[in-house]
Amino acid sequence: MSAGGPSAADSPGPTGPSGLLDVLNVASVVLDTEGRIALWSPQAEELFGYTAQEALGRFAARVMVHERHVDLVVKLFADVMATGRSWAGAFPIRRKDGSTVLVEFRNIRLTDERGEVYALGLAADQTTVRRLERDVALATRMVAQSPNGLAVLDTDLRYVSVNPALERINGVPAADHLGRTVREVLPLVDAEALEDAARQVLRTGEPLVDRLSAGRTPADPRRDHAWSVSLYRLEDARGTVLGVAVSVRDVTDRHRAAVEAEAARRRLALVADASTRIGTTLDLERTARELAEVAVPELADVAAVDLLDAVVAGRRTTLGPAEPAVIRALAVRADDEPDALRAADQPGEVAHYAPDRLVTECVRAGRPVMLARVREPDLARIARSPQAAALLARAGVHSYLAVPLIARGEVLGALDLKRTRNRSPFSHDDLLLARELAARAAVQIDNARWYQYARTTALTLQRSLLPSHPPVTGGLAVASRYQPAGATTEVGGDWFDVIPLPDGKTALVVGDVMGSGIDAAATMGRLRTATTTLASLDLDPAVLLEHLDRITQGLDHSIATCVYAVHDPASGRCRIANAGHLPPVRVRPGRPPELLELPTGVPLGVGGVAFSTTGVDFAPGDQLVLYTDGLVETRTHSLDERLEALLALLDDPARPLEDLCDLLLRALHHPDNQDDVALLVARALTAEQLNDATAERESG
């Protein structure tokens, strides 16, 4: 019985022909006892060239055999009829058209129900017979000796036959295959995909070649294998579908090499990606986020970047064997892992990790720590607290890796990696990749933390040198802002000041030291001190700038711009002098804002050029806006466009000054501007407004 098909006894009716007899085209002839032709089949007509009318009643030897072999054939026929033993052999025949063909004969004696004897002759072209014999022999030998596993499945996808190679590949005897499906024989392979592919081949007739399949077989139940599977539809000569031929070749080594090559390619791509994505700015938190984002999900499902708290503060630190690690979390990344995220320290938090924690061990020794397989007791050494350990267990953390961040010989912190959804444990190759990422990122993180430290220092110095002034002084209401630049190297040059003078007058100053960093901040502080001292002498603004010019010339090649204005509420006037600075804006109720036309002058420190003072009306309700170039200058717009934008924002003289300062910074200052901003706005008050403001301040 063929596997998956009914037996002859069980068959409900006749089945279709196989087509093999059609390929052989066997001719059948019935002879009487004298050797005359009694029956002549259509195949005999085709083979010998004689019609039935021409052949019937004639001696078969004269029609079917070459004349050279007539005597021998007559003798052989007589032996068959006398003994009942069949005879087979090959003779050349002469066809009706005169051509000669070698024909395979088989002669058999027959007896009917009346006892009469006949002979049945079967004949076929020997060339066709030999070709089929060779094909069968070749197929049998190839199937038996092929190193590839070969099988035939019937139309129900049950095994009909398997060769010895497939027995070895599957680890299952051939007899145990027959009549069973792939999933029944090999439950640990992706049988559903293979059967779907086989049904497709049965349906379309299109072969599927070199399809990859993977799994485990009884031949090697502890190790995954990969196979190249090809499937072909089998048909007989009539085109009837018989089933599917399956060829299986073990390509485990090649597949593993390809997987390893792909993994190596992805590692190189990840390193290249890290080189472009990590350290795009000198912002410490952003650099840490960039490292975490590169690591997830290519390397880990959860990544955290932590620095030793002392390192963030700019101090070197070493941990003793019994000391905990005080760690500041900078970044954490986990895609769709809420429990793992809750277990992690949130950016900005400072946490104490006990001496026995793995991350403490990593930063203390400056060496990676890897647990390829995390067991439940290990979670207590990974997490900060029992609650965090429970969350990690719920998240399914099964593999852990911590790599130190080392730059310039100093351990800064650690890159902490966990796997949850990625079922593969961390490997030696993963460790090498994590170390490469950590080494590249650590330098960028170290640069960012020193940048941040220098920027904080410069800002602290800058802010310590800037004044804190009352909102009302003399006859003015005053508001101010200082906005640091986007880079440490640009911090330090801009300043403003509000200086009370005798007789209720007030000096307003805005300046910008050319240069940057701590040196510029120090120069600014010296100029501000000098300005305050000179202002106490109640000098004319132009004269004061001349003194500042001489002072600036002695400050190590320093150059600065400055606007100095003195408001006198008694006269309702402002006297203003400009040393190479952008012009102030005067805002008057009922009139459009205007840039004051002042002699620009030259910057302080140039020397040799006199300054001049300009007097302008400044009545109660009028506003004076002084600013540095960081407020209006950009790389993409002309200065005239930006000054027009500034004037357009000064459309409401009654707007509160604090709100006005916020509006100007929000609308005009670009966050990535490479210059800081000093902004000073003053509004002249009426006597009544001044008294009310003074009383409010004193009562407060």
C-alpha positions in Angstrom: 0.0 0.0 0.0 1.4 3.4 -0.8 1.6 5.8 2.1 -1.4 8.1 2.4 -3.4 6.2 -0.4 -6.0 3.4 -0.2 -5.1 -0.2 -0.9 -6.6 -2.1 -3.9 -8.9 -4.0 -1.7 -10.2 -0.8 -0.1 -10.5 1.2 -3.4 -14.0 2.3 -4.0 -13.6 2.0 -7.8 -11.1 2.0 -10.7 -8.3 4.5 -10.6 -6.7 6.4 -13.5 -3.9 4.8 -15.5 -0.3 5.5 -14.6 0.7 6.3 -18.2 3.8 4.0 -18.1 2.3 1.6 -20.6 1.7 4.5 -22.9 5.3 5.4 -22.7 6.3 1.8 -23.5 3.7 1.6 -26.2 3.6 -2.2 -25.9 2.1 -4.0 -28.9 0.0 -7.1 -28.2 -0.6 -9.9 -30.7 -2.5 -13.2 -30.4 -1.4 -16.2 -32.5 -3.2 -19.5 -33.1 -1.4 -22.9 -32.8 -0.1 -22.6 -36.4 1.4 -19.2 -35.8 -1.2 -17.2 -37.7 -2.2 -13.8 -36.4 -5.6 -13.9 -34.7 -5.6 -10.5 -33.0 -3.6 -7.3 -33.9 -3.6 -4.3 -31.5 -3.4 -0.7 -32.6 0.0 -0.5 -31.0 1.1 -3.4 -33.2 -0.1 -1.4 -36.2 2.1 1.5 -35.1 5.2 -0.6 -34.3 5.2 -2.9 -37.4 3.5 -0.6 -39.9 0.7 -3.1 -40.9 -2.9 -2.5 -40.4 -5.1 -5.2 -38.8 -6.6 -6.1 -42.2 -3.1 -6.6 -43.6 -1.9 -8.7 -40.6 -4.8 -10.8 -39.5 -4.6 -14.5 -40.8 -0.9 -14.2 -41.9 2.0 -16.1 -40.4 3.4 -13.9 -37.6 7.0 -14.8 -38.5 6.5 -13.4 -42.0 5.1 -10.1 -40.7 6.8 -9.5 -37.4 10.4 -10.9 -37.8 13.2 -10.2 -40.2 13.6 -12.9 -42.8 17.0 -13.8 -41.5 15.5 -14.9 -38.1 12.3 -16.7 -39.3 13.6 -20.2 -38.8 14.8 -19.4 -35.3 11.6 -17.7 -34.3 9.5 -20.6 -35.7 11.5 -23.0 -33.5 11.2 -20.8 -30.4 7.4 -20.5 -31.0 7.1 -24.2 -31.3 8.9 -24.7 -28.0 6.6 -22.3 -26.2 3.5 -24.0 -27.5 4.9 -27.4 -26.7 6.3 -26.8 -23.3 4.2 -23.8 -22.0 7.3 -22.0 -21.0 7.4 -18.3 -22.0 10.2 -16.9 -24.0 11.7 -13.4 -24.2 14.3 -11.9 -26.4 15.1 -9.2 -28.9 15.1 -9.4 -32.7 15.3 -6.9 -35.5 12.1 -6.6 -37.5 11.5 -5.2 -40.9 8.6 -2.8 -40.9 6.3 -2.4 -43.8 8.1 0.6 -45.0 11.4 -1.4 -45.2 13.1 0.1 -42.1 14.6 -2.1 -39.5 13.8 -1.7 -35.7 15.1 -3.7 -32.8 12.1 -5.0 -30.9 11.9 -6.6 -27.4 9.6 -9.7 -27.6 7.9 -11.8 -24.9 5.9 -14.9 -26.0 3.4 -16.6 -23.6 1.1 -19.7 -24.2 -2.6 -19.1 -23.4 -5.4 -21.6 -22.9 -9.1 -20.6 -23.2 -12.1 -22.2 -21.4 -12.6 -24.7 -24.2 -9.0 -25.9 -23.9 -7.9 -24.3 -27.1 -4.3 -23.0 -27.1 -3.1 -19.6 -28.3 0.1 -17.6 -28.0 0.3 -14.1 -26.7 3.1 -12.0 -28.1 4.1 -8.7 -26.5 6.5 -6.4 -28.3 8.0 -3.0 -27.6 10.7 -0.9 -29.2 13.9 -1.9 -27.5 15.3 1.6 -27.6 12.4 2.8 -25.5 12.7 -0.1 -23.1 16.4 0.4 -22.6 15.9 4.1 -22.0 13.4 3.5 -19.3 15.7 0.8 -17.8 18.6 3.3 -17.7 16.4 6.0 -16.2 15.1 3.7 -13.5 18.6 2.4 -12.8 20.0 5.9 -12.7 17.2 7.2 -10.5 17.5 4.2 -8.1 21.3 4.6 -7.8 21.2 8.4 -7.3 18.4 8.1 -4.7 20.3 5.4 -2.8 23.7 7.0 -2.9 22.9 10.7 -2.9 24.4 12.7 0.0 21.3 14.8 0.0 18.2 13.5 1.7 15.5 12.6 -0.8 11.8 11.8 -0.2 8.6 11.5 -2.1 5.4 12.7 -0.5 2.0 11.7 -1.9 -0.7 14.3 -2.6 -1.8 14.0 1.1 1.8 15.0 2.0 2.6 11.6 3.6 5.9 9.9 3.0 6.0 7.4 0.2 9.7 6.8 0.2 12.9 8.1 1.7 16.5 7.5 0.8 19.3 6.4 3.2 20.7 10.0 3.4 17.4 11.3 4.7 17.2 8.5 7.3 20.6 9.7 8.6 19.6 13.4 8.5 16.4 12.8 10.4 17.6 10.0 12.6 14.5 8.0 11.8 14.4 4.7 9.9 12.8 4.7 6.5 10.0 2.4 7.6 9.0 4.8 10.3 8.5 7.6 7.7 6.1 5.8 5.5 2.5 6.8 5.7 3.3 9.7 8.1 3.4 13.5 7.7 6.5 15.7 8.3 5.1 17.0 11.5 4.5 13.5 12.8 8.0 12.4 12.0 9.8 15.7 12.9 7.8 17.6 15.6 10.8 20.0 16.3 11.0 21.5 12.8 8.8 24.1 11.2 6.6 21.5 9.6 3.7 23.9 8.9 5.9 26.1 6.7 7.2 23.1 4.8 3.8 21.7 4.3 2.5 25.0 3.1 5.3 25.2 0.6 4.6 21.6 -0.6 0.9 22.5 -1.1 1.9 25.5 -3.1 4.1 23.3 -5.4 1.3 20.7 -5.8 -1.1 23.6 -6.7 1.1 25.6 -9.1 3.7 23.1 -10.4 6.4 25.7 -9.8 9.3 24.2 -7.9 10.6 25.9 -4.8 14.4 25.7 -4.7 16.8 26.2 -1.8 14.2 27.2 0.8 15.8 27.5 4.3 14.3 25.5 7.1 15.6 25.1 10.7 14.9 23.0 13.8 16.0 19.8 15.5 15.7 16.2 14.6 16.2 12.9 16.5 19.6 12.6 14.8 20.8 15.6 16.9 18.1 16.6 19.3 20.3 19.0 21.4 21.4 21.3 18.6 19.6 23.4 16.0 20.3 22.6 12.3 19.6 24.4 9.1 18.6 22.7 5.9 18.2 23.8 2.3 15.0 22.2 1.1 13.9 22.0 -2.6 10.4 20.8 -3.7 9.3 19.6 -7.1 5.9 18.4 -8.3 5.8 14.8 -9.7 3.6 14.0 -12.7 3.2 10.9 -14.8 3.3 10.8 -18.6 -0.4 11.8 -18.7 0.2 14.8 -16.4 -1.5 13.2 -13.4 -0.1 14.7 -10.2 1.6 12.0 -8.1 3.0 14.0 -5.3 6.0 16.0 -4.3 9.7 15.2 -4.5 11.7 16.7 -1.6 15.5 17.3 -1.6 17.1 18.1 1.8 20.7 19.3 2.2 22.2 20.1 5.6 23.6 23.6 5.5 24.1 24.2 9.2 27.8 25.3 8.9 27.1 27.6 6.0 24.1 29.0 7.7 26.0 29.6 10.9 28.8 31.3 8.9 26.3 33.5 7.2 24.6 34.4 10.5 28.0 35.2 12.0 28.9 37.3 9.0 25.6 39.1 9.2 26.2 39.7 12.9 29.7 41.0 12.2 28.3 43.3 9.6 25.6 44.6 12.0 28.2 45.1 14.6 30.3 47.2 12.3 27.2 49.1 11.2 26.4 49.8 14.9 29.9 51.0 15.6 29.7 53.3 12.5 26.3 54.5 13.6 27.7 55.2 17.1 30.5 57.2 15.6 28.0 59.6 13.9 25.3 59.7 16.6 27.2 59.8 19.9 28.7 63.2 20.8 26.8 65.4 18.4 26.8 68.1 21.1 28.7 68.8 24.2 25.6 68.3 26.3 26.2 65.6 28.9 22.7 64.3 29.2 22.1 64.3 25.5 25.4 62.4 24.9 24.3 59.8 27.4 20.9 59.5 25.7 22.6 59.0 22.3 24.7 56.1 23.7 21.5 54.4 25.2 19.6 54.9 21.9 22.4 53.3 19.9 22.4 50.3 22.2 18.7 49.6 22.0 17.5 47.4 20.4 20.5 46.3 18.4 22.5 45.2 21.4 20.1 45.1 24.3 16.4 45.6 25.2 17.2 47.9 28.1 20.2 50.2 28.3 21.2 52.7 31.1 24.1 55.1 31.2 25.2 56.0 34.7 28.1 58.1 36.0 29.7 58.2 39.3 28.3 61.2 41.1 31.8 62.4 42.0 32.8 62.4 38.4 29.8 64.5 37.4 31.0 67.0 40.1 34.5 67.1 38.5 36.3 65.0 41.2 38.3 61.9 40.7 37.2 59.0 42.8 38.3 55.4 43.6 36.1 52.9 45.4 37.3 50.7 48.2 36.2 47.0 48.6 33.5 48.0 51.2 32.4 51.3 49.6 29.1 51.7 47.8 28.9 53.3 44.4 27.1 56.6 44.4 25.8 56.8 40.9 23.9 59.5 39.0 21.6 58.2 36.2 22.0 60.1 33.0 19.9 58.1 30.5 17.8 55.0 30.3 16.2 53.5 27.2 13.8 50.5 26.9 11.2 50.0 24.1 7.9 48.7 25.4 9.4 47.5 28.7 7.5 49.3 31.4 8.6 47.1 34.3 12.2 47.4 33.3 11.9 51.2 33.0 10.3 51.4 36.5 13.2 49.3 37.9 15.8 51.6 36.4 17.1 54.8 38.0 15.5 57.7 36.3 17.7 60.4 34.7 18.9 62.9 37.3 18.4 60.5 40.2 21.3 59.7 42.5 21.4 56.2 43.9 23.6 54.2 46.2 24.6 50.7 45.0 25.9 48.4 47.7 29.4 47.0 47.4 28.1 43.6 46.3 26.1 45.0 43.3 27.4 44.1 39.9 27.5 47.7 38.6 29.6 48.6 41.7 32.0 45.8 40.9 32.2 47.0 37.3 33.1 50.6 38.2 35.4 49.6 41.1 37.5 47.2 39.0 37.1 49.0 35.7 36.2 45.7 34.1 33.1 44.3 32.4 30.7 42.1 34.3 28.6 39.7 32.3 25.9 37.1 33.3 25.0 35.2 30.2 22.2 33.5 32.1 20.5 35.4 34.9 19.0 33.3 37.6 16.6 34.6 40.2 19.2 35.1 42.9 21.3 37.2 40.5 18.6 39.8 40.2 19.4 41.0 43.8 22.9 41.9 42.7 21.7 43.7 39.5 18.9 45.8 41.0 19.3 48.6 43.5 16.5 47.4 45.7 14.3 44.3 46.3 11.4 46.2 44.6 13.5 46.8 41.5 14.6 43.2 41.5 11.0 42.1 41.5 10.3 44.4 38.5 13.2 43.0 36.6 12.0 39.5 37.2 8.5 40.4 35.9 10.1 42.1 32.9 11.9 38.7 32.1 15.5 39.9 32.4 17.5 36.8 31.5 21.0 38.2 30.5 23.0 41.1 31.9 26.1 43.0 30.9 27.8 46.0 32.5 30.7 47.7 30.8 32.8 50.5 32.4 33.0 53.9 30.7 36.7 54.7 30.8 38.3 57.9 29.4 41.8 59.1 29.8 42.5 56.4 32.4 39.6 57.3 34.6 36.5 55.2 35.3 33.5 57.6 34.7 30.6 55.2 35.2 29.0 52.2 33.4 26.9 51.2 30.4 24.3 48.8 31.9 22.6 46.4 29.4 19.8 43.8 29.9 18.0 41.5 27.6 14.3 40.5 27.9 12.6 39.9 24.6 15.8 39.0 22.7 16.1 35.4 23.8 19.8 35.0 23.0 22.1 35.5 25.9 24.9 38.0 25.7 27.9 36.5 24.0 31.6 37.2 23.8 31.0 39.1 20.6 28.3 41.2 22.3 30.8 42.0 25.1 33.4 43.1 22.5 30.8 45.3 20.8 29.6 46.8 24.1 33.3 47.6 25.1 33.8 49.3 21.7 30.7 51.4 22.1 31.6 52.3 25.7 35.1 53.3 24.7 34.0 55.6 22.0 31.2 57.1 24.0 33.3 57.5 27.2 35.6 60.1 25.4 32.5 62.0 24.3 31.0 61.9 27.7 34.2 63.0 29.3 34.4 65.9 26.9 30.8 66.8 27.7 31.2 66.7 31.4 34.3 68.9 31.4 32.5 71.2 29.0 29.6 71.3 31.3 31.9 71.9 34.3 33.7 74.8 32.4 30.3 76.2 31.3 28.9 76.1 34.8 32.1 77.8 36.2 31.9 80.5 33.5 28.2 81.0 34.1 28.7 81.2 37.9 31.4 83.8 37.4 29.2 85.7 34.9 26.2 85.7 37.1 28.2 86.7 40.1 29.5 89.8 38.2 26.1 90.8 37.0 24.1 93.2 39.1 20.8 92.6 41.0 18.9 95.8 40.8 15.6 97.0 42.3 12.6 97.1 39.9 12.4 100.8 40.5 15.3 103.3 40.9 15.3 107.0 40.5 12.6 107.9 38.1 12.7 104.6 36.2 11.1 101.2 36.3 13.7 98.7 35.2 13.7 95.0 34.0 16.6 93.0 32.7 17.6 89.5 31.4 20.8 87.7 30.9 20.7 84.6 28.6 23.9 82.5 28.2 25.0 81.3 24.8 24.6 77.7 23.6 28.3 77.0 24.0 30.7 77.3 26.9 33.3 79.1 24.8 30.8 81.9 24.2 29.9 82.6 27.8 31.1 85.6 29.7 31.3 88.7 27.5 27.9 90.5 27.9 26.9 92.7 30.8 24.4 95.3 31.9 24.2 97.6 34.9 21.8 100.0 36.6 23.6 102.6 38.6 21.9 105.1 40.9 23.4 108.6 40.7 23.0 111.8 42.7 19.9 113.9 42.3 17.7 111.0 41.4 19.5 110.3 38.2 20.2 106.7 36.9 22.9 105.4 34.7 22.0 102.5 32.3 24.8 100.4 30.8 24.9 97.6 28.3 28.2 96.2 27.0 29.8 93.3 25.2 33.4 92.2 25.6 34.7 90.7 22.4 36.0 87.2 23.1 34.5 84.4 25.1 34.9 82.2 28.1 36.3 82.9 31.6 38.7 85.5 30.2 35.9 87.5 28.7 33.9 87.2 31.9 36.8 88.5 33.9 37.3 91.4 31.6 33.6 92.2 31.8 33.8 92.3 35.6 36.7 94.7 35.5 35.0 97.0 33.0 31.8 96.9 35.1 33.7 97.8 38.2 35.4 100.7 36.4 32.1 101.9 35.0 30.4 101.9 38.4 33.4 103.8 39.9 33.5 106.4 37.1 29.7 106.8 37.1 29.8 107.9 40.8 31.8 110.9 39.6 28.7 112.0 37.5 30.8 112.3 34.4 29.4 113.2 31.0 28.7 109.9 29.1 31.2 110.6 26.4 33.9 111.5 29.0 33.1 108.2 30.9 33.6 106.2 27.7 36.9 107.9 27.1 38.1 106.8 30.5 36.8 103.2 29.8 38.6 103.2 26.5 42.0 103.9 28.1 41.3 101.2 30.8 40.3 98.7 28.1 43.5 99.3 26.1 45.5 98.1 29.1 43.5 94.8 29.5 45.5 92.3 27.3 44.2 93.1 23.8 40.6 93.4 25.0 37.9 95.2 22.9 34.4 95.9 24.0 31.3 97.7 22.8 29.2 99.7 25.2 26.2 102.0 25.4 26.1 104.4 28.4 22.9 106.4 29.2 22.1 108.8 32.0 18.5 109.5 32.8 17.5 112.7 34.6 13.9 112.7 35.7 14.0 116.4 36.5 14.8 117.4 32.9 12.9 114.5 31.3 16.0 113.8 29.2 18.5 111.0 28.6 22.1 111.7 27.7 23.6 108.8 25.7 27.0 107.9 24.4 27.8 104.9 22.1 31.1 103.0 21.8 30.6 100.8 18.7 27.4 99.2 20.0 24.0 98.6 18.4 21.6 101.6 18.8 19.1 101.6 21.7 15.4 101.7 20.9 13.1 104.4 22.2 9.4 103.6 22.6 7.0 106.5 23.1 3.2 106.2 23.6 1.3 107.1 20.4 4.4 106.9 18.2 6.2 104.1 16.4 9.3 102.6 18.1 12.5 104.1 16.8 16.2 103.2 16.7 18.0 106.3 18.2 20.3 107.9 15.7 23.5 108.2 17.7 27.1 108.6 16.6 28.2 105.0 16.7 31.8 105.7 17.9 34.4 103.0 18.0 34.7 100.1 20.4 36.5 100.5 23.7 40.1 99.6 23.4 40.7 100.9 19.9 41.8 104.3 21.2 42.5 107.6 19.4 38.8 108.5 18.6 36.7 110.9 20.6 33.2 109.9 21.8 30.2 112.2 21.7 27.1 112.5 23.9 23.6 112.9 22.4 20.6 114.1 24.4 17.1 112.8 23.8 13.7 113.5 25.3 12.5 110.8 27.7 9.2 111.7 29.2 7.1 109.6 31.6 5.8 106.5 29.8 8.7 106.4 27.4 10.8 103.2 27.3 14.5 102.7 26.5 15.5 99.2 25.3 19.2 98.4 25.4 20.5 95.0 24.2 23.6 93.2 23.0 24.0 91.7 19.5 23.2 88.2 20.6 19.5 89.2 20.7 19.2 90.1 17.1 22.1 88.7 15.1 21.7 85.4 13.2 23.5 83.6 10.4 20.5 83.5 8.2 19.0 87.0 8.3 20.4 90.5 7.7 20.8 92.8 10.7 18.3 95.2 9.2 15.6 92.5 9.1 16.3 91.5 12.7 16.1 95.1 13.9 12.8 95.5 12.1 11.6 92.4 13.9 12.7 93.9 17.2 10.8 97.2 16.5 7.7 95.2 15.5 7.6 93.5 18.9 7.7 96.9 20.7 4.1 97.7 19.8 2.6 98.1 23.2 4.3 100.7 25.4 2.0 99.7 28.3 3.1 96.0 28.4 4.7 95.1 31.8 8.5 95.2 31.5 9.0 91.7 32.8 6.6 90.4 30.2 8.4 92.5 27.5 11.8 91.0 28.4 10.4 87.5 28.2 8.7 88.2 24.8 11.9 89.6 23.3 14.0 86.6 24.3 11.3 84.1 23.3 10.7 85.7 19.9 14.2 86.8 18.9 16.9 84.7 20.7 17.7 81.4 18.9 18.5 78.6 21.4 21.5 77.6 19.4 22.8 81.1 19.1 26.6 81.2 19.6 26.5 84.4 21.6 25.0 85.4 25.0 22.4 88.2 25.5 22.2 91.1 27.8 18.9 93.0 27.8 17.9 96.0 29.8 14.5 97.8 29.5 13.7 101.0 31.4 10.5 103.1 31.5 10.2 106.6 32.8 7.7 107.0 35.6 5.5 109.9 36.7 6.0 111.3 40.1 2.9 109.6 41.3 3.9 106.3 39.8 7.3 106.6 41.4 5.7 107.4 44.9 3.4 104.4 44.6 6.2 102.1 43.6 8.4 103.3 46.4 5.6 102.9 49.0 4.8 99.4 47.7 8.5 98.4 47.9 8.8 99.8 51.4 5.6 98.1 52.6 6.7 94.8 51.0 
